[in-house]
Amino acid sequence: MSTTLKNVLVTGGAGFIGSHLCDLLLAEKQWRVHCIDSFDNFYNPETKKQNINAALKNENFVLHQGDIRDTAYLEKVFQQSFDVIVHLAARAGVRPSIEQPLLYEDVNIKGTLNLLEKAREKNIRQFVFAGSSSVYGVNPNTPWSEDDFVLKPISPYASTKVAGELTGHTYTHLYGIRFISLRFFTVFGPRQRPDLAIHKFYKLMSENKRIPFYGNGETSRDYTYVGDIVKGIRAAIDYDKSPYEIINLGNSRTVTLHQLISHIENVSGHKANLEKLPEQPGDVPHTYANISKAQRLLNYKPETSLEEGLKEFKKWFDTVHSTVK
């Protein structure tokens, strides 16, 4: 007996996290997965094409190449009806946002608003949003909890993510769209973007090049494996208990920059050659997630340690990175 597939729209679906989510949904065989991606020049578009190689061979995967700022383009995409929107597309990165704040505002705020408008017009009731731990800014109240309403973002990127959450609340209040913002904490693993620390450090170490080492090495991050993050997103797709939620998805463990370098050395077999540099504007000194709400609402249980995740990253890097120039 054939079953009717549900339709999900994943924006940024060829990216690091999005491509893993598309793979997970396709493996369930309950979904027709529609992926929007602009394949912009933030990093090599060929990398994203590799991310979705397997998905493209699946008859239930539909790729829409375009920009979420283009309302005429979105109107064509939304001729298809969707059961849920998972909005992962964004102009990413804290430091680049300081150099190009207007671009970040345009993509991250206008793009999100365009999608919420389509959800309103087409009566799509479930909207899952990629939030960010960066919204907490320099916050001494660790581990960071969602009920800490004093947000002091210190980069344009972080402020656009706050704006996305607030706009989502407006659409929940006015139009009854269930909006769930998942605040991701330093996601890593296979397919990680090349600008992020683990990928950048591993690549430079494998090439015997110097690693930019900002500050005194005591900054720390709550590194969260992409497989755990994607399980959290998947649970949020089904969440139906309340109309508006902000939920941390982290690992609830902190790792200093010194410790991270040591872990990468152990996994890669390479020695780090550090180039000491001053701390960067816009970078928060520490991130640390309280994940009790995610555990309660989404049955979220991060299971992959930093060491295990780095080994999975190494397998991916060693297999495919050499083919991406």
SEKE-489490 format. One record per residue (C-alpha): residue in three letters; x, y, z; residue number from 1. Coordinates in nm, 3 decimals, decimal comma. Layout:
["ALA" [X Y Z] NUM]
...
//
This chain:
["MET" [0,000 0,000 0,000] 1]
["SER" [0,148 0,335 -0,101] 2]
["THR" [0,173 0,608 0,160] 3]
["THR" [0,133 0,979 0,098] 4]
["LEU" [0,461 1,158 0,157] 5]
["LYS" [0,473 1,473 0,366] 6]
["ASN" [0,649 1,772 0,213] 7]
["VAL" [0,925 1,957 0,397] 8]
["LEU" [1,112 2,264 0,277] 9]
["VAL" [1,470 2,286 0,404] 10]
["THR" [1,636 2,620 0,330] 11]
["GLY" [2,014 2,603 0,319] 12]
["GLY" [1,964 2,234 0,253] 13]
["ALA" [2,293 2,184 0,068] 14]
["GLY" [2,495 2,332 0,354] 15]
["PHE" [2,669 2,166 0,646] 16]
["ILE" [2,375 2,105 0,878] 17]
["GLY" [2,105 2,118 0,610] 18]
["SER" [2,249 1,838 0,400] 19]
["HIS" [2,266 1,607 0,703] 20]
["LEU" [1,904 1,687 0,782] 21]
["CYS" [1,798 1,614 0,423] 22]
["ASP" [1,976 1,278 0,439] 23]
["LEU" [1,804 1,189 0,767] 24]
["LEU" [1,458 1,280 0,637] 25]
["LEU" [1,508 1,092 0,311] 26]
["ALA" [1,619 0,783 0,503] 27]
["GLU" [1,284 0,783 0,688] 28]
["LYS" [1,102 0,740 0,351] 29]
["GLN" [0,810 0,948 0,479] 30]
["TRP" [0,912 1,279 0,325] 31]
["ARG" [0,951 1,455 -0,004] 32]
["VAL" [1,240 1,684 0,077] 33]
["HIS" [1,256 2,017 -0,103] 34]
["CYS" [1,591 2,191 -0,065] 35]
["ILE" [1,651 2,561 -0,131] 36]
["ASP" [2,011 2,674 -0,160] 37]
["SER" [2,167 2,972 -0,335] 38]
["PHE" [2,515 2,813 -0,365] 39]
["ASP" [2,660 3,156 -0,294] 40]
["ASN" [3,029 3,237 -0,284] 41]
["PHE" [3,076 3,233 0,094] 42]
["TYR" [3,271 2,914 0,033] 43]
["ASN" [3,328 2,689 -0,268] 44]
["PRO" [2,985 2,590 -0,412] 45]
["GLU" [3,138 2,259 -0,524] 46]
["THR" [3,161 2,163 -0,157] 47]
["LYS" [2,785 2,202 -0,120] 48]
["LYS" [2,724 2,003 -0,438] 49]
["GLN" [2,926 1,719 -0,288] 50]
["ASN" [2,718 1,742 0,030] 51]
["ILE" [2,398 1,654 -0,160] 52]
["ASN" [2,542 1,404 -0,410] 53]
["ALA" [2,360 1,113 -0,250] 54]
["ALA" [2,037 1,309 -0,201] 55]
["LEU" [2,024 1,408 -0,568] 56]
["LYS" [1,998 1,038 -0,657] 57]
["ASN" [1,684 1,003 -0,443] 58]
["GLU" [1,356 1,046 -0,626] 59]
["ASN" [1,206 1,215 -0,319] 60]
["PHE" [1,463 1,497 -0,318] 61]
["VAL" [1,390 1,819 -0,505] 62]
["LEU" [1,658 2,088 -0,541] 63]
["HIS" [1,551 2,451 -0,585] 64]
["GLN" [1,851 2,672 -0,656] 65]
["GLY" [1,779 3,034 -0,570] 66]
["ASP" [1,785 3,316 -0,318] 67]
["ILE" [1,538 3,352 -0,031] 68]
["ARG" [1,547 3,730 -0,080] 69]
["ASP" [1,386 3,688 -0,424] 70]
["THR" [1,010 3,693 -0,366] 71]
["ALA" [0,925 3,607 -0,729] 72]
["TYR" [1,146 3,299 -0,704] 73]
["LEU" [0,987 3,199 -0,372] 74]
["GLU" [0,641 3,228 -0,525] 75]
["LYS" [0,740 2,961 -0,778] 76]
["VAL" [0,880 2,733 -0,507] 77]
["PHE" [0,566 2,772 -0,297] 78]
["GLN" [0,340 2,652 -0,575] 79]
["GLN" [0,413 2,326 -0,395] 80]
["SER" [0,237 2,292 -0,060] 81]
["PHE" [0,454 2,220 0,245] 82]
["ASP" [0,378 2,067 0,581] 83]
["VAL" [0,674 2,231 0,752] 84]
["ILE" [0,953 2,480 0,682] 85]
["VAL" [1,297 2,425 0,835] 86]
["HIS" [1,481 2,752 0,783] 87]
["LEU" [1,856 2,695 0,806] 88]
["ALA" [1,969 2,931 0,528] 89]
["ALA" [2,163 3,234 0,648] 90]
["ARG" [2,467 3,440 0,578] 91]
["ALA" [2,692 3,281 0,840] 92]
["GLY" [2,994 3,388 1,041] 93]
["VAL" [3,054 3,641 1,317] 94]
["ARG" [3,366 3,813 1,183] 95]
["PRO" [3,247 3,855 0,820] 96]
["SER" [2,924 4,010 0,950] 97]
["ILE" [3,125 4,294 1,105] 98]
["GLU" [3,268 4,370 0,760] 99]
["GLN" [2,935 4,334 0,572] 100]
["PRO" [2,653 4,416 0,814] 101]
["LEU" [2,407 4,529 0,545] 102]
["LEU" [2,444 4,201 0,355] 103]
["TYR" [2,379 4,005 0,674] 104]
["GLU" [2,073 4,212 0,753] 105]
["ASP" [1,944 4,161 0,399] 106]
["VAL" [1,987 3,783 0,385] 107]
["ASN" [1,913 3,689 0,745] 108]
["ILE" [1,632 3,929 0,835] 109]
["LYS" [1,465 3,997 0,501] 110]
["GLY" [1,505 3,633 0,394] 111]
["THR" [1,345 3,508 0,715] 112]
["LEU" [1,061 3,757 0,683] 113]
["ASN" [0,999 3,646 0,322] 114]
["LEU" [0,965 3,284 0,436] 115]
["LEU" [0,735 3,372 0,725] 116]
["GLU" [0,518 3,567 0,481] 117]
["LYS" [0,497 3,258 0,258] 118]
["ALA" [0,407 3,046 0,560] 119]
["ARG" [0,127 3,291 0,637] 120]
["GLU" [0,001 3,306 0,277] 121]
["LYS" [0,010 2,929 0,227] 122]
["ASN" [-0,117 2,837 0,575] 123]
["ILE" [0,198 2,645 0,675] 124]
["ARG" [0,168 2,598 1,050] 125]
["GLN" [0,513 2,464 1,149] 126]
["PHE" [0,829 2,676 1,118] 127]
["VAL" [1,164 2,560 1,260] 128]
["PHE" [1,435 2,828 1,269] 129]
["ALA" [1,812 2,798 1,301] 130]
["GLY" [1,895 3,022 1,593] 131]
["SER" [2,244 3,069 1,734] 132]
["SER" [2,423 3,065 2,068] 133]
["SER" [2,582 3,394 1,958] 134]
["VAL" [2,263 3,576 2,065] 135]
["TYR" [2,369 3,544 2,431] 136]
["GLY" [2,671 3,769 2,371] 137]
["VAL" [2,906 3,814 2,664] 138]
["ASN" [2,687 3,657 2,930] 139]
["PRO" [2,839 3,546 3,264] 140]
["ASN" [2,527 3,348 3,366] 141]
["THR" [2,654 3,009 3,250] 142]
["PRO" [2,533 2,762 3,148] 143]
["TRP" [2,320 2,981 2,922] 144]
["SER" [1,950 2,927 2,961] 145]
["GLU" [1,664 3,023 2,728] 146]
["ASP" [1,483 3,210 3,006] 147]
["ASP" [1,769 3,462 3,031] 148]
["PHE" [1,602 3,746 2,845] 149]
["VAL" [1,890 3,993 2,871] 150]
["LEU" [2,044 3,931 2,530] 151]
["LYS" [2,340 4,150 2,438] 152]
["PRO" [2,462 4,035 2,093] 153]
["ILE" [2,804 4,170 1,998] 154]
["SER" [2,807 4,107 1,623] 155]
["PRO" [2,570 4,191 1,336] 156]
["TYR" [2,529 3,816 1,272] 157]
["ALA" [2,409 3,760 1,629] 158]
["SER" [2,172 4,055 1,612] 159]
["THR" [2,012 3,917 1,294] 160]
["LYS" [1,945 3,591 1,477] 161]
["VAL" [1,776 3,778 1,762] 162]
["ALA" [1,568 3,962 1,502] 163]
["GLY" [1,464 3,633 1,344] 164]
["GLU" [1,337 3,501 1,677] 165]
["LEU" [1,143 3,819 1,750] 166]
["THR" [0,989 3,825 1,402] 167]
["GLY" [0,890 3,462 1,449] 168]
["HIS" [0,713 3,552 1,771] 169]
["THR" [0,517 3,819 1,586] 170]
["TYR" [0,396 3,565 1,329] 171]
["THR" [0,302 3,320 1,603] 172]
["HIS" [0,100 3,588 1,779] 173]
["LEU" [-0,072 3,729 1,470] 174]
["TYR" [-0,116 3,422 1,251] 175]
["GLY" [-0,086 3,112 1,469] 176]
["ILE" [0,231 2,979 1,304] 177]
["ARG" [0,418 2,752 1,544] 178]
["PHE" [0,773 2,893 1,551] 179]
["ILE" [1,057 2,700 1,714] 180]
["SER" [1,400 2,860 1,730] 181]
["LEU" [1,683 2,616 1,795] 182]
["ARG" [1,991 2,792 1,927] 183]
["PHE" [2,283 2,587 1,792] 184]
["PHE" [2,608 2,573 1,989] 185]
["THR" [2,928 2,540 1,776] 186]
["VAL" [2,828 2,255 1,548] 187]
["PHE" [3,105 2,032 1,409] 188]
["GLY" [3,146 1,709 1,215] 189]
["PRO" [3,162 1,585 0,854] 190]
["ARG" [3,084 1,857 0,594] 191]
["GLN" [3,167 2,136 0,839] 192]
["ARG" [3,215 2,472 0,667] 193]
["PRO" [3,580 2,550 0,583] 194]
["ASP" [3,573 2,881 0,773] 195]
["LEU" [3,497 2,712 1,106] 196]
["ALA" [3,775 2,640 1,353] 197]
["ILE" [3,795 2,261 1,346] 198]
["HIS" [3,793 2,240 0,966] 199]
["LYS" [4,036 2,531 0,930] 200]
["PHE" [4,275 2,397 1,196] 201]
["TYR" [4,271 2,042 1,061] 202]
["LYS" [4,342 2,160 0,707] 203]
["LEU" [4,627 2,391 0,809] 204]
["MET" [4,783 2,125 1,031] 205]
["SER" [4,764 1,867 0,751] 206]
["GLU" [4,950 2,116 0,527] 207]
["ASN" [5,208 2,201 0,798] 208]
["LYS" [5,094 2,562 0,799] 209]
["ARG" [5,057 2,797 1,094] 210]
["ILE" [4,726 2,813 1,279] 211]
["PRO" [4,580 3,153 1,371] 212]
["PHE" [4,548 3,133 1,749] 213]
["TYR" [4,341 3,417 1,891] 214]
["GLY" [4,384 3,527 2,251] 215]
["ASN" [4,539 3,323 2,533] 216]
["GLY" [4,375 2,990 2,446] 217]
["GLU" [4,134 3,003 2,740] 218]
["THR" [3,828 3,094 2,532] 219]
["SER" [3,590 2,799 2,531] 220]
["ARG" [3,307 2,659 2,320] 221]
["ASP" [3,030 2,407 2,366] 222]
["TYR" [3,112 2,185 2,066] 223]
["THR" [2,810 1,987 1,945] 224]
["TYR" [2,822 1,705 1,692] 225]
["VAL" [2,614 1,757 1,379] 226]
["GLY" [2,440 1,420 1,417] 227]
["ASP" [2,309 1,524 1,758] 228]
["ILE" [2,199 1,864 1,626] 229]
["VAL" [2,008 1,704 1,339] 230]
["LYS" [1,823 1,472 1,577] 231]
["GLY" [1,718 1,781 1,771] 232]
["ILE" [1,592 1,948 1,453] 233]
["ARG" [1,403 1,632 1,361] 234]
["ALA" [1,229 1,633 1,698] 235]
["ALA" [1,139 2,000 1,654] 236]
["ILE" [0,970 1,920 1,322] 237]
["ASP" [0,720 1,705 1,514] 238]
["TYR" [0,690 1,930 1,821] 239]
["ASP" [0,330 2,039 1,881] 240]
["LYS" [0,293 2,120 2,251] 241]
["SER" [0,314 2,500 2,243] 242]
["PRO" [0,303 2,772 1,976] 243]
["TYR" [0,641 2,942 2,031] 244]
["GLU" [0,962 2,807 2,180] 245]
["ILE" [1,331 2,896 2,196] 246]
["ILE" [1,543 2,587 2,267] 247]
["ASN" [1,918 2,545 2,312] 248]
["LEU" [2,080 2,259 2,121] 249]
["GLY" [2,427 2,209 2,263] 250]
["ASN" [2,641 1,946 2,427] 251]
["SER" [2,652 2,111 2,772] 252]
["ARG" [3,027 2,062 2,792] 253]
["THR" [3,289 2,330 2,733] 254]
["VAL" [3,626 2,287 2,564] 255]
["THR" [3,898 2,552 2,568] 256]
["LEU" [4,088 2,649 2,254] 257]
["HIS" [4,402 2,487 2,400] 258]
["GLN" [4,211 2,163 2,460] 259]
["LEU" [4,060 2,170 2,111] 260]
["ILE" [4,404 2,202 1,950] 261]
["SER" [4,527 1,910 2,160] 262]
["HIS" [4,230 1,692 2,056] 263]
["ILE" [4,287 1,772 1,687] 264]
["GLU" [4,656 1,688 1,722] 265]
["ASN" [4,567 1,351 1,876] 266]
["VAL" [4,315 1,261 1,605] 267]
["SER" [4,506 1,397 1,305] 268]
["GLY" [4,855 1,288 1,402] 269]
["HIS" [4,984 1,636 1,315] 270]
["LYS" [5,150 1,890 1,543] 271]
["ALA" [5,002 2,241 1,562] 272]
["ASN" [5,222 2,539 1,475] 273]
["LEU" [5,050 2,833 1,644] 274]
["GLU" [5,048 3,192 1,524] 275]
["LYS" [4,956 3,396 1,833] 276]
["LEU" [4,712 3,677 1,755] 277]
["PRO" [4,498 3,918 1,960] 278]
["GLU" [4,136 3,836 2,039] 279]
["GLN" [3,891 3,915 1,760] 280]
["PRO" [3,607 4,168 1,788] 281]
["GLY" [3,265 4,004 1,789] 282]
["ASP" [3,389 3,674 1,933] 283]
["VAL" [3,238 3,584 2,268] 284]
["PRO" [3,484 3,441 2,522] 285]
["HIS" [3,276 3,140 2,625] 286]
["THR" [2,967 2,946 2,519] 287]
["TYR" [2,796 2,690 2,740] 288]
["ALA" [2,445 2,550 2,690] 289]
["ASN" [2,187 2,455 2,946] 290]
["ILE" [2,004 2,182 2,753] 291]
["SER" [1,745 2,083 3,013] 292]
["LYS" [1,465 2,241 2,808] 293]
["ALA" [1,567 2,048 2,495] 294]
["GLN" [1,578 1,729 2,700] 295]
["ARG" [1,230 1,797 2,835] 296]
["LEU" [1,055 1,914 2,518] 297]
["LEU" [1,243 1,726 2,244] 298]
["ASN" [1,387 1,426 2,430] 299]
["TYR" [1,721 1,561 2,313] 300]
["LYS" [2,025 1,359 2,422] 301]
["PRO" [2,364 1,451 2,272] 302]
["GLU" [2,563 1,129 2,249] 303]
["THR" [2,881 1,204 2,051] 304]
["SER" [3,194 1,320 2,230] 305]
["LEU" [3,440 1,568 2,082] 306]
["GLU" [3,696 1,293 2,024] 307]
["GLU" [3,443 1,065 1,848] 308]
["GLY" [3,315 1,353 1,637] 309]
["LEU" [3,666 1,457 1,536] 310]
["LYS" [3,734 1,102 1,418] 311]
["GLU" [3,422 1,117 1,200] 312]
["PHE" [3,531 1,455 1,068] 313]
["LYS" [3,875 1,313 0,984] 314]
["LYS" [3,721 1,025 0,786] 315]
["TRP" [3,516 1,270 0,583] 316]
["PHE" [3,799 1,520 0,534] 317]
["ASP" [4,050 1,257 0,424] 318]
["THR" [3,798 1,103 0,182] 319]
["VAL" [3,653 1,404 0,005] 320]
["HIS" [3,848 1,719 0,081] 321]
["SER" [4,128 1,641 -0,161] 322]
["THR" [3,876 1,647 -0,448] 323]
["VAL" [3,755 2,000 -0,365] 324]
["LYS" [3,990 2,264 -0,498] 325]
//
